[in-house]
Amino acid sequence: MKFFIAEGNIGGDVTREQVDAVIQKLKNKGWHVEYGAGNNKAEDISEFGQEQTLLDAFSDDFMMCLDELEN
């Protein structure tokens, strides 16, 4: 799946540099993530029907990256 992240997804007074750091961490974990606002979408036929499972796994990694950003 392709995911999009911008400052509004993280909240507060987040800078573009912080968003880019989170995106890079997620890319390092194997996620297809881009800067911006958009609808997360399945890109491969194998992902259809698996969207919720992928979203849950992505959310876990996203939260872990946010925790690392704060520390």
C-alpha positions as CSV (number, residue, x, y, z in Angstrom):
1,M,0.0,0.0,0.0
2,K,1.0,3.6,-0.5
3,F,0.7,5.8,2.5
4,F,0.8,9.6,2.7
5,I,2.0,11.6,5.7
6,A,2.1,15.4,6.3
7,E,2.4,17.6,9.4
8,G,-1.3,17.3,10.1
9,N,-1.0,13.5,10.6
10,I,1.5,14.0,13.4
11,G,0.0,17.2,15.0
12,G,1.2,20.1,17.0
13,D,4.2,22.1,15.9
14,V,5.8,19.5,13.8
15,T,8.2,20.6,11.1
16,R,8.7,19.3,7.6
17,E,12.0,18.0,8.7
18,Q,10.4,15.9,11.4
19,V,7.8,14.6,9.0
20,D,10.6,13.6,6.6
21,A,12.4,11.8,9.4
22,V,9.3,9.8,10.2
23,I,8.8,9.0,6.5
24,Q,12.4,7.8,6.2
25,K,12.1,5.6,9.3
26,L,8.9,4.0,7.8
27,K,10.6,3.6,4.4
28,N,13.5,1.8,6.2
29,K,10.9,-0.6,7.6
30,G,9.7,-1.3,4.1
31,W,6.7,0.9,3.8
32,H,5.8,2.9,0.7
33,V,5.3,6.3,2.2
34,E,5.3,9.8,0.6
35,Y,5.0,13.3,1.9
36,G,1.6,14.8,1.4
37,A,-2.1,14.5,1.9
38,G,-3.8,11.8,0.1
39,N,-5.8,8.6,0.5
40,N,-3.8,5.6,1.4
41,K,-4.3,3.1,-1.3
42,A,-3.6,-0.5,-2.3
43,E,-1.1,-0.7,-5.1
44,D,-0.9,-4.4,-5.8
45,I,-3.6,-6.9,-6.4
46,S,-2.3,-9.0,-3.5
47,E,-3.2,-6.1,-1.1
48,F,-6.9,-6.0,-2.0
49,G,-8.9,-7.4,0.8
50,Q,-5.9,-7.0,3.2
51,E,-6.2,-3.2,3.6
52,Q,-7.2,-3.3,7.3
53,T,-4.4,-5.7,8.2
54,L,-1.9,-3.5,6.4
55,L,-3.3,-0.3,8.0
56,D,-3.1,-1.9,11.5
57,A,0.6,-2.9,10.9
58,F,1.4,0.5,9.4
59,S,-0.2,2.2,12.4
60,D,1.9,0.2,14.8
61,D,5.1,1.2,13.0
62,F,3.9,4.8,12.6
63,M,3.4,5.1,16.4
64,M,6.8,3.5,17.1
65,C,8.4,6.1,14.8
66,L,6.6,8.9,16.6
67,D,7.8,7.6,19.9
68,E,11.4,7.6,18.5
69,L,10.9,11.1,17.2
70,E,9.9,12.3,20.7
71,N,12.9,10.7,22.4
